Amino acid sequence: MPDEAVRIESLTKVYPGGIRALEDVSLTVRTGEFLVVLGLSGSGKSTLLRCVNRLIDPTAGRIWIFGHEITAAEGSQLRTSRAQIGMIFQQFNLVRRHSVLLNVLSGSLGRAPFFRSLVTRFPEEEAERARACLERVDLGGRGASRADALSGGQQQRVAIARALMQQPSLILADEPVASLDPALRHSVMRHIEALNRDEGMTVICTLHDIDLIQRYATRMVALRDGMLVYEGGPDEFDGETFKEIYGQDAVPTSTLTT
């Protein structure tokens, strides 16, 4: 596998109305990193992740995923690149009326023939693999439950199992614990960390909580007004840097050196 999981060159995204969400962002993510992207709401974090997965098209710039350019990819080439990328969203994005098992099984559709995506029948070996993914996130006994019968933390763990089912090489996690109570955030983040540590998946994760960032990130980058304003390790992140990113009146949620 290439040493570079993601390479971004001069990425710019301008939304209708002239809103510049990203401005000339260049960034390299090494294979096996747990990269955290931080910044204020509206700084461009979610736009960055959605450009990497081509959920939205950038206005300018180029993106490579494991050595293959995705910015100009179409059809089967885009499908192949996306199959390497698992997404975890803040609002879980589960089909709430479907069973937990069926939600996890949907993670295999990115690697399945197109006709499979039109039906909800899966081979038994796929169902066994989905049950194993649920075991990995400590939900082995909940496969038959409706997704909306689970707590928020459990639903996010189902979303992680769905991403694991896809067998991706890259995980994009967009504020994965922002909707959860503080007491549940570490339990979910530990499962994402396990994908990185035990499965060797590269992780790009947007976060706000400084305690979580310092606990899980191997490297950090920060956006402000769509521009990249910081790159470094968690141990280099101090109170002065925090104020440069979030503003002089911002108060960190943990004690930082000055």
C-alpha positions in Angstrom: 0.0 0.0 0.0 1.4 3.5 -0.8 2.9 5.5 2.0 0.4 8.3 1.2 -3.2 7.5 1.9 -4.5 10.9 0.8 -2.8 13.8 -1.0 -4.6 17.1 -1.5 -3.3 19.8 -3.7 -4.6 23.4 -3.8 -8.2 22.3 -2.9 -10.8 25.1 -3.2 -14.6 24.8 -2.8 -16.9 27.7 -3.6 -20.6 27.2 -2.9 -23.4 29.0 -4.8 -23.6 32.6 -3.7 -19.8 32.9 -3.5 -19.3 31.2 -0.1 -15.7 30.0 -0.1 -15.7 26.9 2.2 -12.1 25.9 1.3 -9.3 28.1 0.0 -6.1 26.5 -1.6 -5.8 23.7 1.0 -2.8 21.3 0.4 -2.4 18.4 2.8 -0.8 14.9 2.8 -2.1 12.1 5.1 0.2 9.2 5.6 -1.0 5.6 5.5 -1.9 4.5 9.1 -2.3 8.0 10.5 -5.1 9.0 12.9 -5.4 12.6 11.6 -7.8 15.0 13.4 -9.1 18.1 11.7 -10.2 20.8 14.0 -11.6 24.3 13.7 -14.7 26.4 14.3 -18.1 25.5 12.9 -18.1 26.7 9.3 -14.3 26.5 9.0 -14.5 23.9 6.2 -13.9 20.7 8.0 -17.0 18.8 6.7 -16.5 20.2 3.2 -13.0 18.8 3.2 -14.1 15.3 4.1 -16.9 15.4 1.5 -14.5 16.5 -1.2 -12.2 13.6 -0.4 -15.1 11.2 -0.9 -16.5 13.1 -3.8 -19.8 13.5 -2.0 -19.4 17.1 -3.3 -17.2 18.2 -6.2 -14.4 20.6 -5.5 -14.2 23.9 -7.4 -10.5 23.6 -8.0 -7.6 21.4 -6.9 -6.8 17.7 -7.0 -7.1 14.8 -4.6 -5.4 11.4 -4.7 -6.5 8.3 -2.7 -3.8 5.7 -2.3 -2.1 7.0 -5.5 -5.2 7.2 -7.6 -6.7 10.6 -8.5 -10.3 10.9 -7.5 -11.2 14.5 -8.5 -11.7 13.6 -12.2 -12.9 10.0 -11.6 -16.3 8.9 -12.9 -18.4 5.8 -13.2 -16.7 2.5 -12.2 -13.4 4.3 -11.5 -15.1 6.5 -8.9 -17.0 3.5 -7.5 -13.7 1.7 -7.1 -12.1 4.6 -5.2 -15.1 5.1 -3.0 -15.1 1.4 -2.1 -11.8 2.1 -0.2 -13.4 4.8 1.9 -15.7 4.3 4.9 -17.8 7.2 6.2 -19.0 7.7 9.8 -21.4 10.7 10.2 -22.4 12.8 13.2 -26.1 11.8 12.8 -25.3 8.1 12.2 -27.2 7.9 8.8 -28.8 4.6 9.6 -32.1 3.4 8.1 -34.0 3.6 11.4 -36.8 1.3 10.5 -34.4 -1.4 9.3 -32.8 -4.0 11.6 -29.3 -3.4 13.0 -28.0 -6.3 10.9 -29.4 -5.0 7.7 -27.9 -1.6 8.3 -24.5 -3.2 8.8 -25.0 -5.4 5.7 -25.5 -2.2 3.6 -21.8 -1.5 4.2 -21.0 -4.2 1.7 -22.9 -2.6 -1.2 -20.0 -0.5 -2.2 -18.1 -3.6 -3.2 -21.1 -5.5 -4.6 -22.3 -5.7 -8.2 -24.8 -2.9 -9.0 -27.8 -5.2 -9.0 -27.2 -6.1 -5.4 -27.8 -2.5 -4.4 -31.4 -2.8 -5.6 -32.4 -5.5 -3.2 -32.0 -6.3 0.4 -31.1 -10.0 0.2 -27.5 -10.9 1.1 -25.6 -14.3 1.0 -25.3 -16.0 4.3 -21.6 -15.6 4.4 -22.2 -11.8 4.2 -24.6 -12.0 7.1 -22.0 -13.9 9.1 -19.4 -11.3 8.4 -21.9 -8.6 9.5 -22.5 -10.4 12.7 -18.8 -10.5 13.3 -18.6 -6.8 12.7 -21.3 -6.2 15.3 -19.3 -8.4 17.8 -16.3 -6.1 17.2 -18.3 -3.1 18.5 -19.9 -5.1 21.4 -23.4 -5.3 19.8 -23.4 -9.0 18.9 -26.8 -9.6 20.4 -28.6 -6.7 18.8 -28.7 -7.7 15.1 -32.4 -8.3 15.0 -33.3 -5.0 16.8 -34.6 -2.0 14.8 -32.0 0.7 14.6 -34.2 3.3 16.2 -34.6 1.0 19.3 -30.9 1.7 20.2 -29.4 4.5 22.1 -27.3 7.2 20.3 -24.0 5.6 21.3 -25.2 2.2 20.2 -26.4 3.6 16.8 -23.0 5.2 16.2 -21.4 1.8 17.0 -23.7 0.3 14.4 -22.4 2.9 11.9 -18.8 1.9 12.8 -19.7 -1.8 12.2 -21.2 -0.7 8.8 -17.9 1.0 7.9 -16.0 -2.1 9.0 -18.2 -4.3 6.9 -17.1 -2.3 3.8 -13.4 -3.3 4.5 -12.1 0.1 3.7 -8.5 1.3 3.8 -9.6 4.9 4.8 -12.1 6.0 7.4 -13.6 9.6 7.2 -15.4 10.4 10.5 -17.3 13.7 10.5 -17.9 14.8 14.1 -18.7 11.2 15.1 -19.3 11.9 18.8 -20.8 15.4 18.7 -24.4 14.1 19.1 -23.5 12.0 22.1 -23.3 12.6 25.9 -19.8 13.3 27.1 -19.8 10.0 29.0 -20.3 8.0 25.8 -17.8 9.8 23.6 -14.7 7.8 24.6 -16.5 4.5 24.2 -17.2 5.4 20.6 -13.8 6.9 19.9 -12.1 3.8 21.2 -13.8 1.7 18.6 -12.7 4.1 15.8 -9.2 4.0 17.3 -9.3 0.2 17.1 -10.0 0.4 13.3 -6.8 2.4 13.1 -4.6 0.4 15.5 -5.8 -3.1 14.9 -7.1 -3.0 11.3 -4.4 -0.6 10.0 -7.1 1.8 8.6 -6.1 5.4 8.0 -8.5 7.7 9.9 -9.4 11.4 9.1 -11.7 12.6 11.9 -13.1 16.0 12.6 -13.5 16.9 16.3 -14.1 19.8 18.6 -13.2 18.3 22.0 -9.6 19.1 22.9 -9.4 16.2 25.4 -10.5 13.7 22.6 -8.1 15.3 20.1 -5.1 14.9 22.5 -6.1 11.4 23.4 -6.6 9.9 19.9 -4.8 12.0 17.3 -1.4 11.0 16.0 -1.4 14.3 14.1 -3.6 17.4 13.9 -4.4 20.0 11.3 -6.7 23.1 11.7 -8.8 25.1 9.3 -9.9 28.7 9.8 -12.1 30.4 7.2 -11.4 27.6 4.8 -7.6 27.9 5.0 -5.1 25.5 6.6 -3.6 27.4 9.6 -2.0 24.6 11.7 -0.2 21.3 11.3 1.5 19.4 14.2 1.4 16.7 16.8 -1.0 16.7 19.8 2.0 17.4 22.1 2.7 20.6 20.2 -0.8 22.0 20.6 -0.7 24.7 23.3 -3.0 27.5 24.5 -1.5 30.1 22.2 -2.2 27.9 19.2 -5.7 27.2 20.4 -6.4 31.0 20.5 -5.0 31.4 17.0 -7.4 28.8 15.7 -10.5 29.6 17.7 -10.0 33.3 18.6 -8.6 35.2 21.6 -11.9 34.9 23.6 -12.2 31.1 23.2 -11.8 28.9 26.3 -10.4 25.4 25.8 -12.2 22.4 27.4 -9.0 21.1 28.9 -5.9 22.6 30.4 -3.3 23.5 27.7 0.2 24.8 28.2 0.9 28.4 27.2 
